[in-house]
């Protein structure tokens, strides 16, 4: 009986309504499954990540953090969930197909951006953890993402702290440090940022 009622209701919808309802139902189910799995310690970890990052230096010191990920399984599910339900509501409000698609797309992209930024914040918290960064002082490591000269922008390094390899934000006062360069930490700027120098520069300073 329930299937017959659903079938009659579905048949009464036009093509656009069926599209929005289909997307909203399917991705709402996926959203709930993902939420439940995250509560029990599992998750969709097969992330299809496309980093909206850049390693390009600019005169203004602008550099989008490479760890920020906009497209992932989580954010894509969020996009289509909000896309579907916004489309349904827009059509029910009497908007035309074009306006419904525009509103649904805007809502979906907003949801995607929010989820991406939330996961970025969680990843930053995870990176920081309970590690005492003072233990990183004078330790050597390797540049992971180029560090621009003169503190113009933030790069990233890999460094062993308390027996664990960490990926940390870093700046340098000297010349640009390319990916793969050996560095030494000379100062803890704050809880998420280290000041580093090339190992060669550091050794030269010790010889004076």
C-alpha positions in Angstrom: 0.0 0.0 0.0 2.8 2.4 0.9 4.6 1.7 -2.3 1.4 2.4 -4.3 0.9 5.7 -2.5 4.5 6.6 -3.2 4.2 5.5 -6.8 1.1 7.7 -7.3 2.8 10.7 -5.7 5.9 10.2 -7.7 4.0 9.9 -11.0 2.2 13.2 -10.2 5.5 15.1 -10.2 6.9 16.6 -13.3 10.5 15.9 -14.5 12.1 18.8 -12.6 10.3 18.0 -9.4 11.4 14.3 -9.7 15.0 15.4 -10.2 15.1 17.6 -7.1 13.2 15.1 -5.0 15.4 12.2 -6.2 18.6 14.1 -5.4 17.3 15.3 -2.0 16.2 11.8 -0.9 19.3 10.0 -2.1 21.8 12.4 -0.7 19.9 12.9 2.6 20.2 9.1 3.1 23.9 9.3 2.4 24.2 12.3 4.7 22.6 10.4 7.6 24.7 7.3 6.9 27.9 9.4 6.9 26.8 11.0 10.2 26.1 7.7 11.9 29.4 6.2 10.7 31.3 9.2 12.0 29.7 8.8 15.4 30.9 5.2 15.7 34.4 6.0 14.5 34.0 5.2 10.8 33.7 7.5 7.9 33.9 8.0 4.2 37.7 8.4 4.1 38.2 7.7 0.4 38.4 11.4 -0.1 38.4 12.7 -3.6 40.4 15.8 -2.8 41.0 18.7 -5.1 43.0 21.2 -3.1 42.1 24.8 -3.8 45.6 25.8 -2.9 48.4 27.6 -4.5 52.1 27.7 -4.0 52.5 31.0 -5.9 54.2 33.9 -4.2 52.7 37.4 -4.6 53.9 40.9 -3.7 51.0 41.2 -1.3 52.0 38.0 0.6 48.7 36.3 -0.2 48.8 32.5 0.0 45.8 30.2 0.3 46.5 27.5 2.9 47.3 24.3 0.9 45.6 22.2 3.6 42.2 23.7 2.8 40.1 21.2 0.7 36.9 22.3 -0.9 36.0 19.1 -2.8 35.7 16.0 -0.7 33.1 13.2 -0.2 31.7 15.1 2.8 31.3 18.4 1.0 29.9 16.8 -2.2 27.2 15.1 -0.2 26.4 18.4 1.6 26.2 20.1 -1.8 23.7 17.7 -3.3 21.7 17.4 -0.1 21.2 21.2 0.1 20.8 21.5 -3.7 18.0 19.0 -3.7 16.0 20.3 -0.8 16.4 24.0 -1.8 15.2 23.1 -5.3 12.1 21.3 -3.8 11.3 24.3 -1.6 11.9 26.7 -4.5 9.5 24.9 -6.7 6.9 24.6 -3.9 7.2 28.4 -3.5 6.2 28.9 -7.1 9.6 29.7 -8.6 10.3 28.7 -12.1 12.8 25.9 -13.0 15.7 28.4 -13.8 15.3 30.3 -10.5 15.0 27.0 -8.6 18.3 25.7 -10.2 20.0 29.0 -9.4 18.9 29.0 -5.8 19.6 25.3 -5.3 23.1 25.7 -6.8 23.9 28.7 -4.5 22.7 26.8 -1.5 24.7 23.8 -2.5 27.9 25.7 -3.0 27.5 27.5 0.3 27.0 24.2 2.1 30.1 22.8 0.4 32.2 25.8 1.4 31.0 25.6 5.0 31.8 21.9 5.3 35.2 22.3 3.6 36.1 25.1 6.0 34.9 23.1 9.0 37.0 20.1 8.0 40.0 22.5 7.5 39.5 23.8 11.1 39.3 20.3 12.4 42.5 19.3 10.6 44.3 22.3 12.0 43.2 21.3 15.5 44.4 17.7 14.8 47.7 18.9 13.6 48.3 21.1 16.7 47.1 18.4 19.1 48.9 18.5 22.5 52.4 18.7 21.1 54.7 21.1 22.9 56.2 23.1 20.0 59.1 24.2 22.2 60.5 20.7 21.6 60.8 21.7 17.9 63.4 24.4 18.6 66.7 23.8 16.8 65.4 20.6 15.4 65.9 19.9 11.7 63.2 19.1 9.1 62.4 19.4 5.5 60.3 21.9 3.5 57.1 20.4 2.2 55.6 23.4 0.5 57.8 26.3 -0.6 58.4 29.0 2.1 58.7 32.5 0.5 61.5 34.8 1.5 61.2 37.7 4.0 58.2 36.3 5.9 56.0 37.2 2.9 53.8 34.1 3.2 53.5 30.8 5.0 54.8 27.5 3.7 54.9 24.1 5.3 57.5 21.8 6.7 57.7 18.2 7.9 59.4 17.9 11.2 59.7 15.2 13.9 58.3 16.4 17.2 58.2 14.1 20.2 58.7 11.1 18.0 55.9 12.0 15.6 56.2 13.4 12.1 54.2 16.6 12.0 53.2 19.0 9.1 53.6 22.5 10.4 53.2 26.0 9.0 56.5 27.9 8.8 58.0 31.2 7.7 61.5 32.4 7.1 63.4 35.7 7.3 66.0 34.6 4.8 65.8 33.6 1.1 63.0 31.4 -0.3 63.2 27.8 0.8 62.1 25.4 -1.9 60.4 22.1 -1.4 62.9 19.5 -0.2 65.2 22.0 1.5 66.7 21.1 4.8 65.8 23.5 7.5 66.3 24.1 11.2 63.7 25.7 13.6 65.0 28.9 15.2 61.8 30.3 16.8 58.3 29.3 17.8 56.2 32.2 16.6 52.9 30.9 18.0 51.1 27.6 18.6 50.7 27.0 14.9 53.7 28.7 13.3 57.5 28.2 13.3 60.3 30.4 12.1 62.9 28.4 10.2 66.2 28.9 8.4 68.1 26.9 5.9 70.4 24.5 7.7 73.3 26.0 5.8 72.4 29.5 6.9 72.1 28.4 10.5 75.5 26.7 10.4 77.1 29.7 8.9 75.8 31.9 11.7 77.3 29.5 14.3 80.8 29.9 12.8 80.9 33.6 13.5 
